[in-house]
Amino acid sequence: MTVWDRPEPPSRPVPLDRQRIVSAAVALADEGGLEAVSVRKVAARLDAGPMRLYGYISTKEELFDLMVDEVQAEILPEEQPEDWRGALSVLAHRTRRTVLRHEWLADLLGGRPTLGPNGLAVTEATLAALDGLADIDTVMRAVETVSAYFTGAIRREVANLRAERATGLSELDWQRASGPHVTRMLATGRFPALSKAVYDGTDVDAEASFATGLDWVLDAVAMKLTRPQV
């Protein structure tokens, strides 16, 4: 029985329910990451005994599942674009923005699909965008490919944000600090392709890079999608 199927216990003596528990856990994670979330800390924020929470959740993993499903509601657009490419693009960009609001979500992206109502709705919207454009196996590979791209891109962006906070150096500051070493290494002539990228490449921000990469992936997916023969 999943956490979504299991009934909740009575809410006395302190008013309590899964929604309050999840909201408190999300707030803690937004403030300090997943390491800031524990049953004890969530209980303290709710002014409840830790053992009471185990009537609503059995494990920390269940709590994480509920947290992920809670914020996945932010991914779903109010109106679904009619064309498949627009639909997948909107879902990818909304996933990125949701992760940037809830950075801890980057650590839980990928892997097994979430089974909560919002997670299932995101999956449904994704598959529905491609429904009828190809056989189901092609559709599944297309969804996996797009998901693999934006998951990796988002995690890289979050890793860079965390590095900035950990070092106190912005991307530009880090490049300046690393510049002398990189210049000496490139001057050896051992890295001609990297040298071309450093000196001739154009820097773009994370959002532009994400959008460009997503467009290229969608271009590749478009080549694989063919309408079924009637």
Contacts in CASP RR format, 6 or more apart in sequence:
PFRMAT RR
TARGET T0000
AUTHOR 0000-0000-0000
METHOD contacts of the structure
MODEL  1
MTVWDRPEPPSRPVPLDRQRIVSAAVALADEGGLEAVSVRKVAARLDAGP
MRLYGYISTKEELFDLMVDEVQAEILPEEQPEDWRGALSVLAHRTRRTVL
RHEWLADLLGGRPTLGPNGLAVTEATLAALDGLADIDTVMRAVETVSAYF
TGAIRREVANLRAERATGLSELDWQRASGPHVTRMLATGRFPALSKAVYD
GTDVDAEASFATGLDWVLDAVAMKLTRPQV
2 115 0 8 1.000
2 116 0 8 1.000
3 18 0 8 1.000
3 57 0 8 1.000
3 58 0 8 1.000
3 62 0 8 1.000
3 65 0 8 1.000
3 66 0 8 1.000
4 115 0 8 1.000
4 116 0 8 1.000
4 117 0 8 1.000
8 17 0 8 1.000
8 18 0 8 1.000
8 55 0 8 1.000
8 56 0 8 1.000
9 55 0 8 1.000
9 56 0 8 1.000
11 17 0 8 1.000
14 46 0 8 1.000
14 47 0 8 1.000
14 48 0 8 1.000
14 49 0 8 1.000
14 52 0 8 1.000
16 46 0 8 1.000
16 48 0 8 1.000
16 52 0 8 1.000
16 53 0 8 1.000
16 56 0 8 1.000
17 56 0 8 1.000
18 56 0 8 1.000
18 57 0 8 1.000
18 66 0 8 1.000
20 46 0 8 1.000
21 42 0 8 1.000
21 46 0 8 1.000
21 53 0 8 1.000
21 56 0 8 1.000
21 57 0 8 1.000
21 63 0 8 1.000
21 66 0 8 1.000
22 63 0 8 1.000
22 66 0 8 1.000
22 67 0 8 1.000
22 70 0 8 1.000
23 70 0 8 1.000
24 42 0 8 1.000
24 45 0 8 1.000
24 46 0 8 1.000
25 37 0 8 1.000
25 42 0 8 1.000
25 63 0 8 1.000
25 66 0 8 1.000
25 67 0 8 1.000
26 67 0 8 1.000
26 70 0 8 1.000
26 71 0 8 1.000
26 102 0 8 1.000
27 45 0 8 1.000
28 36 0 8 1.000
28 37 0 8 1.000
28 41 0 8 1.000
28 42 0 8 1.000
28 45 0 8 1.000
29 36 0 8 1.000
29 37 0 8 1.000
29 67 0 8 1.000
29 102 0 8 1.000
29 104 0 8 1.000
30 101 0 8 1.000
30 102 0 8 1.000
30 103 0 8 1.000
30 104 0 8 1.000
32 104 0 8 1.000
33 103 0 8 1.000
33 104 0 8 1.000
34 64 0 8 1.000
34 104 0 8 1.000
34 107 0 8 1.000
34 108 0 8 1.000
37 60 0 8 1.000
37 63 0 8 1.000
37 64 0 8 1.000
37 67 0 8 1.000
38 60 0 8 1.000
39 50 0 8 1.000
39 53 0 8 1.000
39 54 0 8 1.000
39 57 0 8 1.000
39 60 0 8 1.000
39 63 0 8 1.000
40 50 0 8 1.000
42 53 0 8 1.000
42 63 0 8 1.000
43 49 0 8 1.000
43 50 0 8 1.000
43 52 0 8 1.000
43 53 0 8 1.000
57 63 0 8 1.000
57 66 0 8 1.000
64 108 0 8 1.000
65 114 0 8 1.000
65 115 0 8 1.000
65 116 0 8 1.000
67 108 0 8 1.000
68 105 0 8 1.000
68 108 0 8 1.000
68 114 0 8 1.000
68 119 0 8 1.000
69 114 0 8 1.000
69 116 0 8 1.000
69 117 0 8 1.000
69 118 0 8 1.000
69 119 0 8 1.000
70 118 0 8 1.000
71 98 0 8 1.000
71 101 0 8 1.000
71 102 0 8 1.000
71 105 0 8 1.000
72 98 0 8 1.000
72 114 0 8 1.000
72 118 0 8 1.000
72 119 0 8 1.000
72 121 0 8 1.000
72 122 0 8 1.000
73 118 0 8 1.000
74 94 0 8 1.000
74 97 0 8 1.000
74 98 0 8 1.000
74 101 0 8 1.000
75 91 0 8 1.000
75 94 0 8 1.000
75 95 0 8 1.000
75 98 0 8 1.000
75 118 0 8 1.000
75 122 0 8 1.000
76 94 0 8 1.000
76 118 0 8 1.000
76 121 0 8 1.000
76 122 0 8 1.000
76 125 0 8 1.000
77 90 0 8 1.000
77 91 0 8 1.000
77 94 0 8 1.000
80 87 0 8 1.000
80 90 0 8 1.000
80 125 0 8 1.000
80 128 0 8 1.000
80 129 0 8 1.000
81 87 0 8 1.000
81 89 0 8 1.000
81 90 0 8 1.000
81 129 0 8 1.000
84 129 0 8 1.000
84 130 0 8 1.000
84 133 0 8 1.000
84 225 0 8 1.000
85 218 0 8 1.000
85 222 0 8 1.000
86 129 0 8 1.000
87 125 0 8 1.000
87 126 0 8 1.000
87 128 0 8 1.000
87 129 0 8 1.000
88 126 0 8 1.000
88 129 0 8 1.000
88 130 0 8 1.000
88 146 0 8 1.000
88 218 0 8 1.000
88 221 0 8 1.000
89 214 0 8 1.000
89 215 0 8 1.000
89 218 0 8 1.000
91 122 0 8 1.000
91 125 0 8 1.000
91 126 0 8 1.000
91 129 0 8 1.000
92 146 0 8 1.000
92 149 0 8 1.000
92 150 0 8 1.000
92 214 0 8 1.000
93 210 0 8 1.000
93 211 0 8 1.000
93 214 0 8 1.000
95 109 0 8 1.000
95 150 0 8 1.000
95 154 0 8 1.000
96 150 0 8 1.000
96 153 0 8 1.000
96 154 0 8 1.000
96 157 0 8 1.000
96 210 0 8 1.000
98 105 0 8 1.000
99 105 0 8 1.000
99 106 0 8 1.000
99 109 0 8 1.000
99 154 0 8 1.000
99 158 0 8 1.000
100 157 0 8 1.000
100 158 0 8 1.000
103 158 0 8 1.000
103 161 0 8 1.000
103 162 0 8 1.000
106 154 0 8 1.000
106 155 0 8 1.000
106 158 0 8 1.000
109 151 0 8 1.000
109 154 0 8 1.000
109 155 0 8 1.000
110 147 0 8 1.000
110 151 0 8 1.000
113 119 0 8 1.000
113 123 0 8 1.000
114 120 0 8 1.000
126 143 0 8 1.000
126 147 0 8 1.000
127 139 0 8 1.000
127 143 0 8 1.000
130 139 0 8 1.000
130 142 0 8 1.000
130 143 0 8 1.000
130 225 0 8 1.000
131 139 0 8 1.000
132 139 0 8 1.000
132 227 0 8 1.000
132 228 0 8 1.000
133 139 0 8 1.000
133 225 0 8 1.000
133 226 0 8 1.000
133 227 0 8 1.000
134 142 0 8 1.000
134 224 0 8 1.000
134 225 0 8 1.000
134 226 0 8 1.000
134 227 0 8 1.000
134 228 0 8 1.000
135 228 0 8 1.000
138 224 0 8 1.000
138 225 0 8 1.000
141 224 0 8 1.000
142 221 0 8 1.000
142 224 0 8 1.000
142 225 0 8 1.000
145 217 0 8 1.000
145 220 0 8 1.000
145 221 0 8 1.000
146 214 0 8 1.000
146 217 0 8 1.000
146 218 0 8 1.000
146 221 0 8 1.000
149 213 0 8 1.000
149 214 0 8 1.000
149 217 0 8 1.000
150 210 0 8 1.000
150 214 0 8 1.000
153 209 0 8 1.000
153 210 0 8 1.000
153 213 0 8 1.000
153 214 0 8 1.000
154 210 0 8 1.000
157 206 0 8 1.000
157 210 0 8 1.000
160 171 0 8 1.000
160 206 0 8 1.000
163 169 0 8 1.000
163 174 0 8 1.000
164 170 0 8 1.000
164 171 0 8 1.000
164 174 0 8 1.000
167 174 0 8 1.000
169 177 0 8 1.000
182 198 0 8 1.000
185 191 0 8 1.000
186 194 0 8 1.000
186 195 0 8 1.000
186 198 0 8 1.000
189 195 0 8 1.000
204 212 0 8 1.000
END
